């Protein structure tokens, strides 16, 4: 069919998009590159700075909290001051956050450990990504006509995922060329800050703010509560399963890097060249994202034939079994490559998952329903990493096994109780 989407569609249509979408797409690529170069390595950085597994888990839970609560006030501020000003502010804060992470070893004192500065940096680095979520959505909506919204969002999402792919590879290259993880990672942080700085200036100078709409009043907390109470019953069942699956994954998400670099200490040797475990982890992340990008379209087409529920269940199942597979895997490089390639399949079910979320909602309520759904799920998942850190401190195998059990309960609940609101 002529309307059938393809994986390169966003790139083909990129040059034809409005200037605002072009600017935010490029900025999203640059920030995604910076985040993916740095964020997944922070647990290893924390450990190198003297933090315990419990502190690493606390860091993960604080990150979950930031992701849950930042978008709303960020969106409110964007509505009040305009997307251009808001994103410039958020970009500057993120850039400064990367520099705080870089300076953490230099800022340590006998009373303030170096790893404590990582938490301050977390609140700053997440500014563009989380506070700016509403602003980026607003730019796309204000820049294109209603019938081209999908094209606009496809552009930003595709460039974000490409940043996810290239960021870990760039990090792996830097780590391979430097002696010692801490020294190499601090160079990565400087590179990340440079990308964020260029993106901040670029979006400020190139974005045309004449279409920004300002200042509508907030209807109150009661509106949020009404949205939560108004969730369709089918969606509540999906929400329970999704929350369990994400809670299990959240328990160990920040510890995947430690399994590769410390617990298994697995390196990569190809064509006579050896990559240290930290650099190999970057390659593994790139493999995961490459599989995600390549599988999204075929799996979406599969969902058209077999229905949404089996595809979503497949993604949930990958989330659930991946932790236990990783923690029991032998320290073999190709086993880990295969496992992270398998992990990439969890992203393939995202389009079907989103369709299940908006499916039961009335046409004019899809935005509020989606917002309420993610608010509940993200808040519920906040303590997962802290619990995982406590268990990991006792036994990594225990933490990862419990994580898979929690995820498996979510999968079974979805299969047993999940409705099929669309197909």
N, C-alpha and C positions, 0 to 999 in steps of 0.2 A: 504493500500500500504506500501511497505517496506520503502519508502522514507518519509513517513508522519512524520513531526516533532512532538515532544511532549515536555511538559513543563519541563521535567527533562533531556532532551537530553544533554544540555550543561554540566550538572553535570556528566552524564555518560561518556562523552567524555573528561572531564576535565583533567584526569590523562594522557591521550594519547596526549595532546597538547604539542607543543614545549615549551621550558623553558621560552622564552620571553613572550608568551601569558599567561603562568601560573603566572609569576611574575606580569604582568600588571593587570591580573584579580584579584589577591589577593590585590594588591595596590588599585585598583578601589573599591573593597569592603570596605577596611579600610577607604578610603577618603569619600566614599559615606556615610558610617556610621557616620563619623565625621560631614559631612555637614548636614545630615538630623537630627542629634541630636541638631544642633545649629541653622541652617539657618532660619527655619520656626518660631523660637522663638525670633529672633532678633527684630521684631517690638514691641513685648511685653517688651523686654529688653530696647529698646529705650524709650518707654513710662515710664518705671520705672526710667530711668535716666533723665526724665524731658522733653523729646522731644514732640512736638505737632504732631497732625495728619498730618499737612503739611510736617513736617520733615520726618515722616515715609514714606509718599508718595515720597518725594525726594529720600530717601534711596532706595525705590523700583526702581525708574527710573535710579538711578546711577547703581544699580545692573543690570538692563536691558542693559545699555550702556556697562558695563564691559563684559557682556556675548556676546554682539554683536561685540566688537572690539578686545577683547583679543585673540581669536583663531588665527587670521591671523599673528600678530607679533610673537605669541608663536610658530606657525608652522614654520615661517621663521627662528627663532632662533634655533629651533630643527634641521632644515636642516643644519644649519651652524656649530653647535657644537656637534650634535649627540643626539639621544633620551635619552640616559642614563644621560648625563650631564644636559640636559635641565630639565628632570623630577626631578632630584636631587635638582636643583636650585628651581624649582617651588614648590616642596614639602617642602623645607625649608622655603620658603616665606609663604606658607599656614600655616605651623605650627606656625610661628611667628605671623601671623594674628590672630589665635585663642588666643594667649597669649595677644595680644593688646586688643582684646575684653574683655578678663578676667580682664585686668588691667585698663580698662576705668574709673571705679569709683575712682581709686587711682590717676589717671593722671589729674583729673579735677582741674581747677583753676578758679578764678573769671572771667577770660577773655576767657578761653577755656572750654566750658561745656563738661561734660563726654560723651554726645552722639556724639560729634564731632569726638571722637576717634573711634567710631564705623565705620565711613566712611573710615578712614584710614585702619582699619582692613579689611573692605570689599575688598579694592584693593589688599590686601595681601592674604586673605583666598581663593580668587577665582583663584589664580595663578595656582595651580595644575589642577583644574577642567577646566578652560577656556584657559589659556595659554598652558596647556599641552594637549589640545585636539588633535592637529596635531601629537604630539609625540606618544600618545597612539595608534592612527591609524597607524602611521609608524611602530611601534613595531610589531603590528599584521601582517601587510603586509610583513615585512622583516622576520618574524619568521615562517610563514607557506607558503605552496605552494598555487598556484592560486586556485586550486580546493578545498582547505580547508579554504578559507577566511571566508566563511559564518560560519563555525564552530568556528573559532577564534573569530569573532565578537559576536557570540551567547554566548560564554563563558564570555566575558567581560560585555556584557549587562545584562546577567542573574545575575552575581554577584553584579553588580551595583544596580539592582532592589532589591536584597535581603538586601543590605545595607540600601536602602530606607525603607524597611519593618522593620528591626530590630532597626535602629537608633531612631525613635520616641518612640518605646517601652522602650528602654534603658533610654531615656530622661525622660519618664513618671515615670519610677521606681526611678530615682534619685530625681525628684521633689516630689514624694510621700514620700520619706524618709527624706526630709529636710524641715526646717521651713522657709517659705517665698520664693517667686519666685526668687528674685535677688540672694540670697545666694545659692539656689539650682542650678540656671542656671550657676553661676560662676563655680560650681563644674563640671557641664556638659561641660563647655568650656575647663576645664583642662583635662577631659577625652578625648574630641575631639582632643586636642593638642597632647595627648599621642598617640592616634591612628595614627594621621598624622605623628608624629615623627617616630614611628615604621615602618610605611609604607615607609617613605622616606629612612630610612636606609636599609630596606629590599630590596627595588627595586634597590638601588645603589649597594648593595653587591651581589645580586643574578642574576641581569640581565647581560647577556653576550653581550657586546657592539661590538663584532667583526663584526657583520652584519650591523652595522650602516652605512648609506651612508651619505656623507657630501657634502655640498656646491654647490648647483646649483644656478645660478643667476636668479633674478626675472625679468620677461619679461616686467614689467612696469604696471602702473595703467591702461594703455590702454587695457591690457588684461582683467582686471576686468570689464571695461566698455563694452568691446565686449561681455563678458559673459552675462551682464545684458541686452544688446540690443538683444542678441540671444535667450532669453527665448522663448520657444514655446508659441503660442497664447493660447493654452489650459491651460498652466501652469499659465499664467497671470491671468486668471479668477479664478483659484484655489487660487492663491496668494492673490488676493483682498479679497476673502471670509475668508481665513485663517488669514490674518492680522486683519480684523475686529473682528473676534472671539477672537484672542489672545489679541488684544487691550482691549476689554471688560474685559477679565479675568485679564489682567495685571493691570487694574484700581483698583482692590480690592484684588489681590492675597496676598499682604502683610498685609491685614486687616482681613483675616479670623481668625487668632489667637485672634485678639482683640474682634471679635464678640463672640467667645466662652468664653474668659476669662473676658471680661469687659462688653460688651453690653448685653449679655445674662447671663453671669456668671453661666454657666451650669456645674454641677459637675456630677460624676458618682458614684453610690452606688450599689455594688453587693456583695452578701453574707456577709452583714454587714460591708464591707470595703468601705470607701468613698475616692475617688480621687478628689483633688481640680481641678478647671477648667483648670489650666495650665497643670497638669498631664493628665487630660482627653483629652486634645488636642493631646497629643502624641499618645494616644490610637486611636483617630479618624484618624490620619494620617496613622497609621498601618493598620486600617480597610480599608482605601482607597487603600493602596498599595496591600493588600492581594486580594481584589477584582480585581485589575488591573492584578496581576499575574495569577489569576485563570481564568480570562475571555479572555485573549489575544488569546489563542489557539482556543477555541470554536468560538470566533468572527472571527478569521482569516479563519476558515473553513466555517463559514457562508458567508464570502465575496467571497469564491470560488464558492458558489452556487448562490448568489443573485447579485453579482457584487460589485465592490469597492465603487461606489458612495453612495449607501444607508448606508454602514457602516461608511464611513467618515462623512456623514451627521449626523448620530447618535452621533458620538463623538463630532462634533461641537455643536449639540443641548444640550448635557450635559454641555459643557463649558458655553453655553449661559444662561441656566435656573438656574444653580446652585447658582449664587450669589443672585438672588431674592428669591429663596427658603430658603436660609440660613438666610437672614436678616429678613424675616417674620416668621421664624419658632419659635414655642413656646420654652421656656427654659426647654425642656424635654430631658433627656439623650438618650432615645431610638429613638426619632425623629432625633437627631443629628447623632447617629450611622447609621441610615438608610440613611440620606442625604449624609454622607461621603462615605458610601458604594456605593451609586448611583454615586457619583463623580468619583469613581474608574473606571467606565465604559468609561470615556473619554480616558483613556490610551489604551483601547481595540481596538480603531480604528487607533492607530498609525501605525501598519504594513501596513494597507490598504492606509493610508495617504501617507506613504513613497513610496508605489508602484505607486500612482497617480503622485507623483512628478517626479519620474525617468521614468515613462512610455512614455511620449512624446519625451524624449531625445534620440538622436542618441546613439548607443552603445558606441562609443568612446568619448562621451561628457557628460555622466551622472554625473561625478564628478564635472565638472565646472557648469553644470546646477543646481545641488543640492546646491553647494556653493553660487551661485548667488541668488537662491531662499531664502535661510536662511539669507543671508546678508540683502536683502531688507526687509524681514519680521521682523527680529530682530531690525534693525535700526528704522523702522516705529513704533515699539511698545515701544521704549525707553521712551517717555513722558507719557505713560499711567498711571503709578503709581503716578506721580506728579499730574496729573489731578484728579485722584481718591482721593488723599490726600486733595486737595482743596475742593472737594465735600464732603468728609467724615467729614471734619472740620465743615461744615455747617450742614450736616445731614447724618449719616450712611445709612439710608434708601434711601436717594437721590442717594448717590454714588453707592450703590449696584443695585438699579433699573436702573440707566443709564447704568451701566456696562452690565446688562442683555439685555437692549434694543440694545446697540451696537453689542453685540454678536448675537442677534436675526436677526439683519439686515444682518450680515455676513452669517448666516444659510440660510436665504431667498434668498440672492444673489447667494449662491452656488447651491441651488435647482433650481433656475430660469435660471442661466447662466452657471453653472458649466458643463464643457464638460465631456465626459466619454472616456478618451483616451485609456483605457485598456478594460473596460467592462461597 
